[in-house]
Amino acid sequence: MKERLEDALRPDDGADDLVLLLRGGVYDEDVSGLQYQAGQLDRRFTYQGGRCFGVSVFAAKPATEPDVLATHMDVRRRYYRIHYPDISELVVLPIFRAPHWTVMFSGPAGPDSYFVDAWGKLR
């Protein structure tokens, strides 16, 4: 039986200065790595009673970004910085332990165009 993603939510607010840090390497070629991760989330969770597609990111504010990079991304040689305002049309959920968040996609063919556009600016 799948778990409800809502049960993993923690109180937190998005902010205009929030930066989402997406792990690099796996996703460098195309969106298939993102789609794979979104499918993995759907296999484990439901969201609002339906399917659940999304990718994991770490979130930081300008003052906390160096710490988040040092403590959560230090083994990653490459990562992408996506500014929250660039994807604010999407559902971005603070889940599990901080600074972990999930960017939700509308379906298995995701990522949604807002995310692809923000990610594409970085590649």
C-alpha positions, -999 to +999 in steps of 0.1 A: +000+000+000+013+034-009+020+061+017+004+095+016+029+123+007+008+147+028+019+127+059+055+137+052+048+174+049+063+198+074+054+234+080+075+257+059+068+285+035+083+291+000+099+325-004+108+346-033+145+342-025+144+304-021+168+285-042+162+249-051+193+227-056+188+198-080+215+171-080+234+171-112+250+142-132+221+119-136+200+146-153+226+160-176+214+145-209+176+149-210+145+147-189+144+109-187+163+109-154+138+133-140+109+112-153+125+081-137+127+098-103+092+111-106+080+075-113+099+062-083+080+088-061+047+076-076+055+040-068+058+048-031+034+077-025+000+092-033-008+129-032-043+143-026-057+108-032-041+104-067-009+097-084+023+114-072+050+126-095+079+148-086+116+152-080+137+158-048+156+190-043+173+207-014+161+242-007+181+271+007+180+309+011+210+330+002+222+330+038+219+292+042+230+281+008+267+276+016+257+254+046+232+233+026+258+228-002+284+218+024+262+194+044+239+179+017+255+184-016+292+180-008+296+147-027+279+162-058+303+178-083+275+193-102+241+207-093+215+230-107+202+262-089+166+268-097+151+300-083+117+293-067+100+322-085+109+306-118+087+276-110+062+291-085+034+279-107+042+244-097+035+227-064+067+227-043+064+208-010+086+209+021+087+172+030+107+149+053+135+167+070+147+202+061+162+212+037+145+185+015+116+196-007+098+180-037+088+197-069+056+181-081+049+173-117+014+171-132+019+135-145+044+108-156+054+127-188+066+156-165+086+176-158+062+205-165+073+232-189+080+257-161+105+233-146+121+224-179+124+261-188+141+269-154+163+238-157+171+245-194+185+279-185+212+262-164+223+235-188 
